[in-house]
Amino acid sequence: MLLLLVPVFASAQEKSEGMKFSGGDFKTVKAEAVKAKKPIFIDIYTTWCPPCKFLSANIFPDSEVGKYMNATFVNTKIDAEKGEGLDIAKTYKIEAYPTMLIVDADGKELGRIVGAPRNPKEFITKVKETLEASKKK
């Protein structure tokens, strides 16, 4: 009987998907952005940062956030204290966490959001405002 319910739960989870994050190194993410003809959204975080954990637990999994972000960007997460994250944090002069960057497929910064929005609606609004402001530059 329980096995019959598994597909129901699986399909419910699929429908409420949040943000999808690309894996691999930054070069791979940039190539994906070129192919998709989309800018890149980068969540630059640290493992010890409470607002970073809040974003990962409460904002990024939200279905409305996922719907907008997955359609608009190639999304990636970068730990500022590991691997290439050390160089990326230095290159983009990251001074606080979380910092979320919007960059083009060449890696040129288009805009940034510092700190964690309080809810999914505020997050989407901030991202849209940042993206719109980048088009006016």
JOJO-V31440 format. One record per residue. N is the residue number from 1. PSI is psi in radians with two decimals (999 if undefined). D_FIRST is the distance of its C-alpha to the first C-alpha in Angstrom with 2 decimals. Layout:
n = <N N>
psi = <PSI PSI>
d_first = <D_FIRST D_FIRST>
This chain:
n = <1 2 3 4 5 6 7 8 9 10 11 12 13 14 15 16 17 18 19 20 21 22 23 24 25 26 27 28 29 30 31 32 33 34 35 36 37 38 39 40 41 42 43 44 45 46 47 48 49 50 51 52 53 54 55 56 57 58 59 60 61 62 63 64 65 66 67 68 69 70 71 72 73 74 75 76 77 78 79 80 81 82 83 84 85 86 87 88 89 90 91 92 93 94 95 96 97 98 99 100 101 102 103 104 105 106 107 108 109 110 111 112 113 114 115 116 117 118 119 120 121 122 123 124 125 126 127 128 129 130 131 132 133 134 135 136 137>
psi = <-0.78 -0.61 -0.49 -0.44 -0.36 -0.83 -0.56 -0.82 -0.69 -0.76 -0.56 -0.68 -0.68 -0.68 -0.43 0.63 2.42 -2.63 2.47 2.27 2.30 2.47 -3.03 -3.13 3.03 -0.59 -0.74 -0.74 -0.73 -0.69 -0.68 -0.69 -0.68 -0.84 -0.73 -0.19 0.84 2.68 3.01 2.34 2.15 2.12 1.92 2.04 3.03 2.77 -0.37 -0.04 1.95 -0.76 -0.55 -0.75 -0.64 -0.81 -0.85 -0.59 -0.55 -0.41 -0.97 -0.59 -0.19 2.38 -0.65 -0.69 -0.83 -0.76 -0.84 -0.88 -0.70 -0.54 -0.46 -0.56 2.85 2.08 2.46 2.72 2.38 2.16 2.04 -0.15 0.23 2.55 -2.36 -0.23 -0.56 -0.83 -0.67 -0.74 -0.66 -0.78 -0.77 0.15 0.94 2.16 -0.18 2.74 2.48 2.63 2.25 2.20 2.57 2.11 2.76 3.13 -0.28 -0.13 0.08 2.24 2.26 -0.47 2.94 2.68 2.19 2.27 2.92 2.10 2.67 -0.41 2.92 -0.73 -0.80 -0.68 -0.90 -0.74 -0.82 -0.72 -0.79 -0.76 -0.74 -0.73 -0.77 -0.74 -0.61 -0.48 -0.32 -0.16 999>
d_first = <0.00 3.82 5.42 5.43 7.17 9.54 11.76 12.23 13.50 15.47 17.19 18.06 19.66 21.59 23.02 24.33 26.07 29.20 32.18 32.00 34.54 36.37 36.77 39.85 43.39 45.34 47.09 43.79 42.71 46.12 45.77 42.39 44.11 46.91 44.54 42.50 45.77 44.43 45.79 44.08 42.59 42.93 41.47 43.89 42.53 42.94 40.39 42.30 42.60 40.69 41.07 39.75 36.62 36.33 36.50 33.81 31.42 32.23 34.10 33.08 29.28 30.02 29.00 32.46 34.22 32.23 32.95 36.68 37.19 35.32 37.30 40.59 40.74 39.87 38.53 39.09 39.15 42.02 42.55 46.26 46.78 45.46 46.53 47.83 46.81 50.02 52.16 50.24 50.65 54.34 54.84 53.41 55.10 51.99 53.19 50.19 46.43 44.36 46.44 44.83 46.95 47.05 48.94 49.81 48.92 52.14 51.13 53.70 52.66 52.27 51.21 49.53 47.63 48.21 45.94 42.51 42.11 40.49 37.71 36.24 38.67 41.66 40.54 40.37 43.72 45.39 44.19 45.42 48.73 49.22 48.55 50.89 53.60 53.46 54.26 57.39 58.85>
